[in-house]
């Protein structure tokens, strides 16, 4: 294990994290990305306060959240990783696009866009690095009302 390989593994977590929603791989990928339990903080986007959750419970939340979307695309870039032993902080930029079915859009735009930042806590486990906290802070959103409609 070197600083470079640790950094590469943590950056790969972001790619796998994006693939959970974008490929709807709710069975395999969450266990490759998250510690169990872990904290999710989407308060600034969805009004849900930071919550510690078990991985099995989170998988059901993921299904309910992302199944209604026709497609999603999460581009996560600009990674800044600060490693301190078996813990790290991982900052990244995100552009997340979510498309709803036309009947949900009801003649309006069918895309909910979120642009912002992830500030995640990461821990080294016996299975490799995993996110122990995921925090999304939006800088800009378009059509945020589509999240409630999609649900």
C-alpha positions, -999 to 999 in steps of 0.1 A, spaced: 0 0 0 13 34 -10 -1 68 -9 -6 66 -47 -24 33 -46 -46 44 -17 -55 76 -36 -63 56 -68 -85 33 -48 -104 61 -32 -109 78 -66 -123 45 -79 -149 46 -51 -164 77 -67 -166 59 -101 -183 29 -85 -206 52 -65 -217 70 -97 -223 36 -113 -247 25 -85 -273 49 -98 -263 51 -135 -263 14 -141 -289 6 -114 -265 -20 -99 -281 -20 -65 -270 -55 -55 -233 -56 -60 -219 -21 -60 -230 -6 -27 -210 -31 -8 -179 -22 -28 -184 15 -20 -198 19 15 -188 9 50 -215 -7 69 -230 13 85 -223 46 70 -237 82 71 -255 98 42 -260 136 42 -282 149 14 -298 175 36 -289 204 13 -304 186 -17 -334 166 -4 -340 180 31 -330 147 47 -308 153 77 -276 133 80 -285 97 88 -265 67 97 -278 37 78 -271 0 74 -261 -10 40 -291 -34 35 -315 -6 43 -297 18 20 -300 -6 -9 -338 -4 -6 -336 34 -4 -315 35 -36 -340 13 -55 -369 35 -45 -349 67 -54 -334 57 -87 -358 32 -102 -383 59 -113 -357 77 -134 -354 68 -171 -317 74 -168 -291 92 -147 -256 103 -153 -231 113 -126 -198 129 -137 -175 132 -107 -142 150 -112 -116 172 -96 -107 147 -68 -88 160 -38 -78 133 -14 -63 138 21 -51 105 36 -43 102 73 -35 66 81 -66 45 77 -89 75 73 -92 100 45 -113 130 34 -123 130 -3 -136 161 -20 -149 161 -56 -170 180 -81 -202 165 -93 -226 171 -122 -256 148 -117 -283 146 -143 -316 127 -138 -342 121 -165 -378 114 -156 -404 97 -179 -423 122 -201 -456 116 -182 -438 127 -150 -424 158 -167 -460 167 -178 -449 187 -208 -420 205 -190 -384 197 -188 -377 160 -180 -342 166 -165 -333 174 -129 -297 187 -128 -276 190 -96 -241 206 -98 -221 206 -66 -196 189 -44 -190 157 -25 -172 159 8 -169 123 19 -152 105 48 -134 73 39 -121 45 60 -98 16 53 -116 -17 60 -104 -53 56 -121 -51 22 -103 -19 11 -113 17 13 -150 25 18 -170 57 22 -181 61 58 -199 93 51 -212 108 19 -222 144 18 -235 162 -12 -236 200 -13 -253 215 -43 -240 247 -59 -268 248 -85 -300 229 -94 -325 229 -122 -359 214 -120 -355 202 -84 -393 196 -83 -388 166 -105 -373 147 -75 -406 148 -57 -426 140 -89 -404 110 -97 -410 95 -62 
